[in-house]
Amino acid sequence: MNHKHRITLQKIFSHPIDTSINWKKIESLFTHLGAELSEGRTGRMKVILNGQEAVFSLPHHGHTLQDKNEIVRLRHFLESAGITPGKD
């Protein structure tokens, strides 16, 4: 995992919650991890990673994920897929 992906992963798992995570960097991390991504017409993205599936709301007005609940959902999804900041 390169430095940029590692930083994005650390931001996702940071405490307190970082509410300025760039969505394109999250997509890049997903792609690097081998996830299947499919964007719907309703502003949502379906992500399948290591057999786990989730649907996330894409950020409105800007490019940063600012919803704390979505970030917590993202953390839980990554954890259930076996991805945490200490693992590459």
N, C-alpha and C positions, 0 to 999 in steps of 0.2 A: 504494500500500500504506500503510495507516495505521500509526501508531506502535506499537500493540500487536502487529500482525502482524510488523512489522519486528523487534521485540524477541524474539518467539518464534523467528523465523528465525535471529537471531543466537545465541540459546541453543542451537539445534539444531547450529549449526556452531562453537560455542565450543570452545576448547582450554584447559584440560583439559575433558573431556566433562562437561556439566552433567546431573546425574542427578535433577533435580527439575523437569522440564518438565511442566506441566499438560496432560493429554491433550485436554481440551476446547479449549484454546487451539490445539493442533495441528490439531484438527478444524476450528476456525474458520479457520485459515490455509489448510487444504486447500480449504474452501468458497470462500474469497475468491479463491483461485487458479483456481477453476473445476473442481476435481476432482469426480469421481463417487465417492460413498462408499456402501458397502453393508456392513452389519454382519451377521455370521453368528451362528448360535446357539452357536458354540463359543468365543466370546470373541475373535474375530478380526474385523478390518475390512479389506475389499478397497478399494483406492484406485486409481483410474485418473486420471492427470494427464498431459496433453500426449502421449498415446499410450503412456505407460509404465504398467505395472500392478504392484502389489505388495500383499502381504497382511501386515498387522501384528497382533501380539498386543496386545490391549487390556490396560491395567494391571489387576492384581489388587489387592485391598485398598487402596483409595485412588484417587486421581485423577491421580497423577503417573507419568510414564514414567521408570522408574529403571534399566532394563536397558541397560547400555552397548552391548551388541550390537545391540539394537533401535534405539538412537539412531544408531549407525553405519550400519545398514541404511537408516534414515530419511534420513540425509545423502546416501547414495549414490543413493537413489531420487530425491530432489529434484534432485541434480546431473544425473542421467540425463534428468530432465524439463526441464532447462535453468533450474532455480531455484537461485540462490545469493544470499548476503547482499548483494551489490552491485547486483543486478538487481531492478527493480520490475515 
